[in-house]
Amino acid sequence: MSPIFVDAIGLAAPGLVGWQMGRSVLAGDEPFKPQALDRFKPKLLPANERRRATNLIRLAFQAGEDAVLNDGLETTKTAAIFASSGGDYDIIDKICRVFSGPDRAVSPTQFHNSVHNSAAGYWSIATGSRAPSSSLSAFDFSFSAGLLEAVCFVTMEKLQTLLVVYDISPPPPLSKKRPVSYPFGSALLLSPQKTERSCACLTLRLVPSGTIQESTMHFDYLESVRMDNPAARSLPLLELLACRSGGLLAFCTAGPQFVTVDVVPC
């Protein structure tokens, strides 16, 4: 695939609150202290939409806004890819509880937020962007699927594209079947050409399984985070970007292939 460029990065997770803080932790310059995230108040959303936003949507906005607001980036013409492995577990739980009871009337807000592209819809309202967007899910492989989709947008459509991957902790009893301990969200603003903001060049390839091993983290405590949350599979790439280092990374996909990412600092 053609090379693409990373213009901005966003991060939202316990102990990794924002890219400015998170990059120091990922580079090993600061200790990792996984304190709970405060309830995020999206700056881009109008008040009415902000009141309706769920925890999952707020997490997506926390990562996305961290990428685009710090440098005052233009978002009205930016395409977007939103990738979540299982969607809004809180809403799924609430709707299932309603359906299992005598009164099966689902509130319009819950129904509105139950669709998988709800975060993308809120984002388009917030940014005023009419550029294309895509919302996808690939279970534990949602980061690699989202990255491939974003690269297609960038290379084929020549569009600056924001990739946001995000997942929250499911409530019980869903948590018994889908154990995720911590929320995690990250965002990458990708461009088809190098800009004054570009920090790295990425080249993706698909290679057969068995020819390479999946990339892991150098620190055990961050490896446990990577394995805990599907969105945190992005951490090896974020680690290289934080260290301003180059290297070849490999990410599992849902099929018999790996996605390799050749990272070259700009």
N, C-alpha and C positions, 0 to 999 in steps of 0.2 A: 504494500500500500504506500501511497505517497506520504512523505513526512508532513506532520502537523505540528503546531506550536502551542505551548501552554502560556497563556497570557495572564491568568490570575487563578488563585486557589482559595477555596473556602473550607472550613472545618468546624464541626460542632459535635462534641462528644465529651463525656466526663473526663476531666483532666486535659482535654485538648480543645479548649474553648476559644475558637478563632484561630486563623492561620498564624497570626503573629506570635501567639503563645504556643500553639501546637508545634510550629517548626522548631522551636528551641528544645521541646521535649523529644521530638522525633530525632533530632540531631544529637541527643544525649547531653545537651548543655544545661538542661533543667530537669529536676526530678518529676516523675509522673505521679500526680496526686488525683486519683479518679473521683472527685467530688461530684455530686449530682448536679445536673444542669438546672438552672432556673427556668421558669416558664418564659419562653421567648415572646417578645412583642414585635411582630414584623413591622418594620418601618415603611415598607413600600405599600402595604395593604391599606385601603380605606377602612374607616372605623367599622362599618357594617360587616364587611367581609372578615375583618380581624376578629370580631366577636364570634363568628361562625367557625373559625379555623380550629381544627383539631390539633392534638399534640403532634401527630405525624406531619401535618402540613406546616406547623410551626418549625419543626426540625428541618424540613426541606428548605424553608425560607431562611432559617438561621445559617445554613451552609451556603445557600445561594447568595444571600445578601452579603455575607462575609467576602465572597469572591468579587462581587460587582460594585459594592458601595464604597469600599475603602479608597479606590482610585477614581471614583466618579465615572465609571464606565457607562457608555451608552447601551441601553438594553432594548430599545424599541424595535431594533432590526435583528436582534439576536435569536437564533433558533434555540430550542431547549429539548433536552432528553432527561426524563425523570425515571429513575429505576428503583423499585422497591421490591424486595423478595416476596412479600406477602400482603402488602397493602396495609390498610388501617385496621390493625387488630382490635383496637378499642371499639371502633364502630361495628366491626364484625361481631364482637362479643355482645354489644348492646342490642343489635338487630336480632341475633339468634335468641337472646333472652326474651325479647318481645314476642317472637314467633312461637316460643315454647310456652307462653302464658295464655290466659283467656282473652286478653285484649291484644289483638295482633296489629294494631294501628302503629305504623312506624312514622316518627316525626319527619316532616319534609327536610329539615336540616340534616338529620342522620342519613336519610336516603340520598340527599344531594352529596354528602361527603363519602358515601359508600363506594362510589365508582373509582376505578383505579387511577383515572387521570384527574382526580380532584386537585392535587397539588399543582399540576400543570395549568388547570383552569384558573386557579387563584393567581398563579404567577403571571399569566397573560393579562388578567385584569389589573394586577399591580403594576406591571411594566408597560402596558399598552402595546405590547409586541404582537404583530400580526404575522410574524415569521412562523414557519412550521414547528410543531413540537410532537414528541412521541413519548408515550408512557408505556413501560414494559416491566415484565417480571420474569425472572428465570431462576427462582428459588435461590440456592446458594451461589449461583453463577451470575447473579444480576449485575454485578459490577462489570465483568468482562463483556456481557451482552450489551450493557449500556455504553461501554467504551467503543465497541465495534459499531454500534448504531450512530454514535456521535461522530466517529471518524468518517462514516459514510456521508453524513450531512456535510461535514467540513470539506471532504475531498470531491464529492460528486456535485454538491450544490454550491460549493464555494462560499459557505456561510459560516460566520463566527457562531459557535455553538456552545451553550452552557450544559454540561453534564452534571446532574445532581443525583447521587445515590444515597439512600436513607432508609433506616429501619428502626422501629422502636421495640420495646419489650412487650410481648403479649400479656394480657391479664390471664389469671387462671379461669377456667381449666385449659385454655389454649396453650398456656406456657408449658404444660406437661408434654405436649406434642411438638412444640416449637420453642425450645428454651433459648431465649435471648436475654442476657442479663442487663445490658446497657444499650441506650440509644446511641446511634452513630450516624452522622451525615457528613458527606464531603462533596465538594464541587470543583470542577475544572472548567475554566473558560478556554476553549480551543479555537485556533485560527488557522486558516489555510496558508497564510503567509507570515513571515517573521515581522513583529512590530517592536516598537521601543519598549513594550512591556514584557516581551517574551522572555521566559526564564529557562525554557528547555524545548528541545525538539524531540518528538516521538515518532517512531516508525514501527508500525504494527505488522505482524505476520501470523499466519496460521500454520502450525506445525503438528504432525501426528503425535498422539499420546505415546508415551514410552520413550521418546527421544529427549525429553527434558523434564525436570522436576519443577513443581510449583514453588514460587518464591515465598520466602518466609521472612520474619523480622529478626533483627540481630539481638534484640532484647527480649527475654522470655516474657516479661510482663506485657509487652506490646504484642507479642505473638498470641497470648491468651485473648487479647482484645480482638485481634484479627480473626481468630477462630470462633469467637463468641457471636459476632454479628456479621451477617452477609455483606452489609455495606462496608464493613471494615476490611474486606478483602482488598480494598484500594490502598491499604497502609504501606505495602512495599514501594509502591510508586510515590506516595507522599513522602516516605522516608528519603528516597533518593533526591526528590525535589527540595526537601528541607536541608539536606546536606550539600546541595548544589553539586551532586556527583552524577557520573554517568554509569551505565551498566545495562545488562540485558535481564529483563524480568519475564516471568512466565505466570500466566493465570489460567486456571481450569475453566472449561466451558461445559455446557450441558451435553455436548457431543464428543466424538472421539478425537478431539483436537485441543491443543493449547493455543492461547493467544500470547505471543511474545511481544514485548515492548522494548525497543532499543531506545534508551534515554541518553541524550547528549545535551549537556548544559549549554545555554546560549551566552 
